Amino acid sequence: MAKKRTNGEGTIRQRETGLWECTIMDGFQPNGKRKYKSFYGSTQGEVKKKMKAYLKAKEEGSLAAMDYTFGEWAEIWFENHKENIKSTTQESYRYTMRILQGHFGRRKMNQIKAYDIEQFLKKLRKDGASNSRLAQCRGMLFQIFNKAVANDLLDKNPVAFADKLRKAPPQRKETFTAEEVKILLKNLPENQIGWSIRLMLGTGMRGQELLALEPRHISEDGAFIVIEQAVSMDKGTAALGTPKSFDSYRNIPVPENVRYCARLLRDTPNKYIWESPKKPGMPCNPSHFRDQFKKTLEAIEGVRVLTPHCCRHTYVSQMQMLGVDLATIQSIVGHADVDMTKHYLHVQDPVRLAAIEKFSNVFSEHPKASHLNVLDFLESS
């Protein structure tokens, strides 16, 4: 029969990062379950010292918050929490952590108040942070301080008492104009990057989806592309993952005027149409693709140097201007809009094909293909 644990009895272990952890049983919760408390340090001696100081202070009735800086406790929190998140998501968590560490890193946990949280978030807003970035920072701060409260480092969570910022109006997404699209389709180089940009403009495909394409995902005639995987970052390395959402699994109809690009990209001996230049057999890193995208656009007069994702925004914008209904557009680009999901099921292939034919008609190089085609279409609707 196992020996019954008593208050103060615990274990010491070294984590993979080299950090030492001492965990003790510290009484019982209101529901009768055991309560545990952990101490952390760079050596066994340090954690033992912290444990003894805690037990002594508890016995004397003078228990006080442990003297952690935000940076120290944030790292401890992340080490324990990262097992609950996917490795591909840890990269995003680390980025948010760096922002928090840069502002609060050296400050003592018990010296950070609700006012400090408010001022930090206001500064982020002033520096141009998006609503989602602000939400990520606030959410992570809340989790870090909440765990400190649970471990008796603090009496209360300052984030819970900090006023929430009103959401800023969403910024308008940048898109290429119809004239810029025409210039790009005509003047992009006839090579891998040129064909890829044309295909993104004509399908609204995400960059991560393009980089995950294998030749088998493109039909022989280039008329359809199957999206069933996407590239994501795992600890700084491009890895193969799932599409962004359930609705992102889809077959994309390709406009006739850019189908030749799909066929040429399909004609490769490599596993991926965009293979890593440094790691054969692996997908290309998105940063490398962004660099190629930027260099290509810089060489073309009459167009702004936007990001690859702007091709997606451009596609949606142009299709809306051409009068294509929202449900059809969403079925093609794979937006995960819950309110519109029920409509996706009713969008039939003939409707989708008619929609992408409008793109091909407007931006093809026959005599009537010009920006005026868009205006003519709208006037006749």
N, C-alpha and C positions, 0 to 999 in steps of 0.2 A: 504493500500500500504506500502510495506517495506521501511524502512528508507534507503536512499542511503548512502553507506559507503564512508568515506573520508580518505585521507592519514593519517596514524597514528592510525586509529581506528582499534581495534582488540579484540581478545578474549584470555582468560587465562584458561587453563585446566590442570588437573593432569593426566598423563599417568598411565597405569597399573603398570609400574615399579616404580612409586613414583616420577618420574621426572616431573617437571613443565614446561609447554610450553606456550609461549605467541606468537601469530601470529597476525601480523598487515598487513594492505594493504599498499603497498609502491610504489604507482604510477602505471604506465601502461607499458606493453611490447610494442615493435615496431608494433606488430600485433593488438594492441588495447585491448588485454586481460589484466585483472588486474594482478598486480605483488604482491606477498606476501613475507614476511620475518618473520622468526621464531627465537625466543630466548629461551634458555633452562637454567634451573637451579634447584637446590635442594629445593628451597623455592619460594613462590610467590614473596616475596620481592626481591629476587635475579633477577628473570626474568624481573620484573618491572624496576629495576635499570638499567639492560642492555638495555632495550627498550628505556628508557629516555636518557641514554648516547648516544645511536645510533642516536636518533632524534635530540638531541642537536648538536652532531658532524656534522650531515647532514646539519642542519640549518646554522652552522658556517662555513661550507665548509671544515671541518678538519676531515672528515670521515676516520677512520683507521680500520684495521682488528681487530676483537674481539680476546681476548687473550685466545684462547682455546689451550689445549694440544692436541696432536694427539689422546691420549687415550680417552679424553672427547668427542671429535668430532666423533671419530670412533664409540663409543657407541651410540651417537645420530643418526648417519647415519644408524646403524644397526637396531635400534628400529623402524625407519621409513621405512626401506627397507624390513624388514623380512616379512611384510604382502604380499609381491610380490613373495615369494618363498615358496615351499612346506615345511611343518614341518620336513619331513624326510631329506630335503636338508640342513636345518638350522644347523644340527650337523656338516656338512662339513664346512659351513661358519664360525661357531664358532671356529673350529680348525685352519682355516687360520687366523682368527682374532687374536687368541692367539699368533701366530707367529709374526704378525705385531706389536701387542702390546708389545711383549717382546723386540722388537728392537727400536720402535719409541715412545712407550707409553707416556713418560714424556716430550718429546720434544714439543716445541711450533709449531703449524701448520705453521706459517710464517717463521720458521727457517729451515724447511726441503726443501732442494734444489734437483735439478735433479741429482747432483753428489752423494748425500746421497742415493738416490734411486738406482743408479747404483751399489754403493758399497754394499748395502744391498743384492741385487740380486746376485752379484758375491760371496758374503759370503755364501749364500744359496747353490749356485752351488758347491763351494769348500767343503761344509759340506755334499755333496752327494744328494741334493734335485733333484728330477726328473724334466724333462721338463714340465710336467703337473703341478707340484707343483709351479714351478717358474711362470708359466702362471697364475695360480690361485692367487698368491700373487700380481703380477703386476696388474692383472685385478681388484682386490679388492682395491688396492691402488688408481688406476685411478678413480674408482667410488667414493671413500671417498673424494679425493681432488676435483673431479669435482663438487660434491655437495657443497663443501666449496666455490668454485668459484661462483656457482649459488646463494649462500647466501651472497655474498660480503665479505666473510672472507678473501679471497685471490684474487689477480689480475689474477693469472694464475695457471694452474695445472702443478706442477713440473714433474709428471710422463710422461706427453706428450712430454717433452723435454729430457727425459732420454733415452740413447741409449739402444736398445734392444739387449739382449744377443743372440748370435748364438746358435741354438739348439745343445745340446750335442748328440753324436751318441747314439741311444737307446741301453740300456743295454740288453744283452742276457737273456732271461727268463730262470730261473732254471727249470730243469725237472729231473725226476727220469730216470735212465738208464733202458734199457730193462732187465738187470740182476736184478736191484733193484725192478722192477715191479714183476718179477718172485718170488723174495724172499718175497715181501709183500703179494702177492696173496696166497702164501703157508703158511706163518707164522703169518699173522694177526690173532688175537683172533677171535673165533667164537662167537661174541656178537654184540651188536648194533653198536659200533664204528668200529669194524673190518668189518662188512658187509657194512657199509656206505663207508669206504675208498675203499674197493674193487669195489663198485658200482661207485664211482667217477672216479676211474682209468679206469673202463670199459665203461664209458659213456661220460666223459668230462663235467659232470654236475657241475654247479657253487655251491659253498657251501651254498649260500643264497637260491638257488633253492631247494637243498636237505632239508634244515631246514624247508621249507614251505610245504613240501610234506605231504599230508593226505593219508590214506590208499586207498581212492577212486581214487587217481591219478596213482596207480600201478595196472596193469592188474593182474588177478588171477594167471596166469602162470608166471608172472614176466617178460614177453617178451617186454613190452612197459611201458614207464613212461610218463605221461602227465605233461608238464610244463605250468602252467597258473598263477602262483603267485611266489613271492619271499619275503624273510625276509629282512627288512631294519631297520635302527636305527632311532627312533623318540625320541629325547631328552633323549638319553641314554637307552631307552627301546626298546626291539625287537618288531617290529610291522609287520603286514602282508601288503605287497604292491604288486605292479605289477612287472613283469619281467623287465630286464634291457632295452630291446628295443622291437620293434614290432616283429623282427625276433626271439626273445627269446621265444615267444609262439610256442611250438612245441611238437611233440610226439617223444620220444627218443627210438630207438630200443636198447634192452639190449643184450649183448653177452651171449651166452648160458652158458658159464662157470661161470658167476656171477648172473644168474637169480635167483638162490636159495637165494641169499642175498636180492634181491628185494622182494621175496615172504616172507621171514622171517621178514623183516622190515614192510611189509604190515600187518603182523599178530600182531596187537596191539589194545588194547581197547581204546587207547588215540585218541584224535582228530588229532594230528600230530605224525609222526613217530619219531620226535625229539621234545618232549614237554619240556617246561621250568620246571626245578626241583623245582623252587620256586613259579611259577605261573601256576597251573594246567589249562589246556585249552588254554594256550598261547604257541606260538612257542619258541624254545630254543634261547637264546642269542648267537650270533656268537662267542663271546669271550669264552664262556663256551665250545663250540664245538672245538675251536682252542686249548684250554688247553687239552681236551681229546685226540685230534689228536696228539699233541706233546708228551704227556706221552706214548701213544701207540707206536709211532715210536721210542722213546728212548729205549724201551724194546726189539727192534728187531735189531740184529746184521747184519751188511752188508748193511745198508741203511742210507742215510743222513736224518737228521731231517729238512725237508723243510716245507712249509706252505700248508694248504689244497688246495689253488688255484693252486699250482704246479701240482696237479693231473690233472687239466684241461689242462695245458700246456703239460704235459706228454702225455696225450691222443692224442692231435693234433700231437705232434712230432712222436709218434709211428705209428699213422695211415698214416702220410706222408711217413715214412720209409717203410711202407708196400705197398706203391704205390697207396693209395686211393687218388682220385682227390680232389682238394681243394673245389670245389663246394659241393661235397658230405659231406666232413668233416664239412663245414660251416653249412650245413642244419641240421646236427646232434647236433653240439655244440651251434648253435644259435648265431653266430657272426653277428653283425649289420654292415656289410660292404656294403655300397651303391653300389659300383661297381660290387659286386657279387650278389646282390639281384635278378636280372633277371634270374640268373642261378639256384637259389633255386627252382624255379617253375618247372624246368625240371628234378629234381632229383626224380625218382620214388622209391617207397618202395622196390622193388626187388634189386635195386642198393644199397640202404642203408643197407638192410639185408645182402647182399653179403659182404659189407664193414665191418660190425661188426663181421661177421663170421671169417674174417681173424684174428681179435684180439683174438677171442675165440680159434682158432686153434693154434696160436703161444703160448699163455700163459696157455693152458690147461695142465694137468699133465699126458698126455699119453706119451709113450716113445720118440716120436719125438719132444715133446715140449721143446724147449730150445732157447737160444739166437741165435743158429745157424739157426733156422727156418727162422728168419728174413733175414739172409744172403742168405739162399737157395732160398727164395722167390725172392729176388732182383736179384740174378744171373739168375733165370729162366725167369725173366720178359723181 
